[in-house]
């Protein structure tokens, strides 16, 4: 396999050979400037019996993908841009290389890359973060999993975590769901934000000013709200049991607005998008405030790793 520039440079003074046999012609000065941890590689080059052309060859344990990424990070930007980290399969080996060679900026870049995937792939990110002992990222990924169903789909990285860790995540999800159950029974979080539901700006919630149907499912300061608002609340509360996240209630806005506009009531349709968005944001903040109080002990789980023979393994 041929490597891409800048690892074919005529000024190269050593060759790094990846574990899968790909040669990278490297300027050693750039490695020295990136980290003193590369001194051992430079020393190996000086003592190497392997020579390709007139350059000493130093084998490394990283494969060509990982080697290409961290070498590009070490090179000046005029020769190589910082490499993207789009693939999940690269995150752990690149992070391990960053730690091995004391490349703190590269470790930071890996952490940021992992965070960029969390919204769409939180379980995969959680598994990787647990395996890599990234406590902050593991906690954040766990919070993002609340946007998904309690029973997740299988992901390739599921083998990176133990049954105990998965059970801890599922238990956290379930406890967050239970923390939200009082929201439908006690509406004081609404009335405290809307202290006077008779005020003009809040009349869109309460029935009586138009011919639209009301509902007795909820009461706000003893008054019956409109049925379509109650339907939104009931649907959101059911959805929150499966997906206990503030994003869940925000996702219900569009259906509610479309439903109200289909009714055709001029009073209800007036400012419905603004009114519902404002209320859903209040609802969302309340949800996230409650789930933030649910504790996830990631630190205890990650301290289950110990070093044996220079490699990290699980306690048994």
C-alpha positions, 0 to 999 in steps of 0.5 A: 500500500502506497502512502500519501504525501507528506510521507514520501518527502525527499528530506525524510531521514527515517522510515516508520513501518506500520504493523501491517507493513506500510512504510512512512518516510518521516522527518525526525525533527518534526517528531522531536518537536511534537513530543519528547516521547519520540526520542526512543524512536529516534534512538531505535532508528540510530541503532536499527539494522533494517535499512530501506535505501539509505534510511533506517527502518523502525517498526511500530505497533500501530497500523497504517491508518493510526500511524497516518493520523498521528504523524499528520498531527505531528507535522506542521500545517504547511505540510499536513492538515490535522487529520479528521477522525470520522471513523469510530474504529480509529478513536481508541487506537489513536487515543492510545497512541496519543497517550503512549507518545504524550500527545496531549493536543491529539488526545484532546482532538480525539475527545472532541471527535467522540463528542461530535458523534454523541447526538446520533450515536450515544451508545457507541460513544458511551462504550468507547468512552468507558473502554478508554476511561474517559469519565467526562465523555462517558457521562455525557454520552449516557445523558445523550442515550436518554434521547433514545429508547431504554432497550437500545439497538445493538452496536459494534462497540457493545463488546467493549463494555461489560454486562455490569456497565450496560446494566448500569446504563440501563438502570440510569435510564430507568431511574431518569424515567421514574424521576419524571413521573411527578410532572403529570401529577403535580403541575406546580412547575407550570403554574409557578412559571405562569402564576396568573393563568388568566393573564392575556399572554397565557390564555392560549392554554385555558379553555373557555374563550373559544369553542374548542374542546376542553379536557379534565385530564389536567387542571391549572389553578383549578381551570381546565386546559384545552384538549389539544394542549392536554393531548400534547402533555399526555403524549409527551409524558408517555414518550418521556417514560421511554426517552427521558430527555428534554429533547423528547418534548421538543420533538412533539411541537410540530405535530401539535402545531399542525393539529391545532392549525387543522382544527381551524380555530382562529384563537387557538391558531394565533401565535400557536408556534411561538406559544407552544415553542415557549412552553415546550422549552420550559417543559424541556428545561424542567425535564433536564433539571430533574434528570440531572439529579439522577446520579450515574457513577461512571468513576466507580465503573472505570476504576474497575480497570487495572494494569497488568503486564503493561496492558489494561484489563478488567478486574475479574 
